[in-house]
Amino acid sequence: MKCLVSGSVVLLLLLQVSGSQAVKRFKDVMVLGRQPGYGNSHERLHGWSPGSNSWDEKRYPSWKAGDSRWEKCWRGGKVVARLTSDSPALIGSNVTFAVMLQFPRCQKEDVNGDIVYESQCLNGSSSLQEQYVYNWTQWNDFCNEGNCSFNSKFPDGSPFPYHSDWRRRNFIYIFQTLGQYYQQTGGSSALLSLNTTNITAGTQMVEVSVYRRGHRQHYPVTKASLLYVVTDQIPFYVNISQKNDRNASDRMFIKDSPINFDIRIHDPSHYLNNSVVSFAWNFGDGSGSFVSNNPASTHTFTLLGNFSLNLKIKAAIPSPCNPLTTTPVTTTPVIPTTAQPMPTTTVSPTAQNTTGNSTEPALFTTEPVPTTEITTTTARTTTTARTTTTAEHTTAAAGCFIYRYGYYSTNITVVDGIVEINIIEMTNVQVPASQAENALIDFVVTCQGSLPKDVCTLISDSTCMIPQNMVCEEVPATEQCSLTLRRAFAQPGTYCVNITLSDDASLALASTLVSVSGGSAKQKTVAAVLIPLGFVVIVAAVVGAILLKKYKEYRPIDNAATSDNRGLSVYFSQVKSVLFPGNNEQDPLLKTKQRII
């Protein structure tokens, strides 16, 4: 009897274990969910569901990597999912994931959301042209506003949301990160935006599983994963450039020439649009700190050597205030020796959030304007000024600020270089006609800064777009930067001339337009003779044709004996008057009268 009871208990336990194993959960299906302890204690993401929810294996079969069914899950080949993101993302902003499905060769998605064969790349194969790979449109003919006979539920059992373009949403996307999942329908591409407020700073991973829609169940198509970065510091990059700098990547710049610093903050979700952002530069040359609200700035180094540059970005982001129970602390700002004494301001102490950035309530002002500090340091004096908005201390400003920071440092080397180049004179070179084949022009070029080592002349067309000739040569050693360059032009016309002077660190450019009328005196003389003669021949031909036409059309009634002689005499008389107007009267009285031919 005891054996029978114990056997029943064991059988019951086995049934319970097998039943528990039959229920799959999202964390069991997703690759990231199977990693031990991954994302188990993370805060809940807005709109996402926990990975402990059950997964409907019947409607959404899950295959492990290496399963042979992956080879036959799509007609004509394999589908690849291209997963990208716009990270790094600042905590509090949104990070967006994009999925693009890449179908096998000669397959594409049409306007109805169906997958068809591309007839243009099939090399005339009539068996596949104009045929469907997957035709979901024919299923939709039996649907009414999305209520179709096929399965329309997600793996967790929730129904598909209704969209106006639901007929073209034939793929199901399941995203997973930090032990949570998000599911949606779409076409051959999908976008998902995730708010990072509750995400810990660091490198995270996201995974996406794609299913194609079926009648009773949906079939796996592909999977993809991607690393993304969430940070508590402002992501940005700095572009440093300088006119005449030969190579910006070597971090060598020219003395006495402005250097441009362009700061580009990476904020694709526009999280910092309503923030007050300041940029504090220290260029390391003893010129002090430079604070500005403009991301673009310039600085000129007047000394040679190596310098360490440092940048601090501060963003005051509007945020709801947290209640504070601490006692206000009275602080007195630094009073410059050259300014009038400033009144004492009472502020509340700083409260720290979980990311280490400060959340400060605004001062008691009529508008929530954060305090702005402007510090200027020179070699001899230091001046600090604090700007506040004064008002009656009656009501508190609505809203506080979260402060986020970004830091940047780099080293540069300042050297001598060519600062400026000018073309001060252009002169035609007169040579004997027997020796001249091309027109010669001398260009007198001067520069400021260091002495050049090389000079190049690029001759292009009048638009400066089509190069025609380029000449480069070394510059002989001189004490002053003054050169005379002789360049030849084979044909008449207008040319764009670019002259560059360069040394090891710099490259300076000057441009001008040159109009060349001819190659030599002999050519000019020939052109001067041929052009008038050609013009005379053309004019004579035109006038002769006009007079001949009139002579043929009008035949005056006259005696047969004198008709031919008189008409021919008038004809040549008219030609003579046109070709040799000097023999005619200067102001004939019958100028406006009708002529008789």
PyMOL commands that set and color helices and strands:
alter all, ss='L'
color gray80, all
select helices_A, chain A and resi 2-22+26-29+32-34+68-72+119-121+137-140+166-168+248-250+521-553+563-579+581-583
alter helices_A, ss='H'
color red, helices_A
select strands_A, chain A and resi 24-25+49-50+54-55+80-85+89-90+94-102+107-109+115-117+132-134+171-177+180-186+189-195+202-212+219-231+236-242+252-254+259-265+276-282+289-292+296-299+305-319+329-331+345-347+351-352+358-361+372-377+382-387+400-415+418-428+439-449+454-460+467-474+482-489+493-502+507-516
alter strands_A, ss='S'
color yellow, strands_A
deselect
rebuild
show_as cartoon
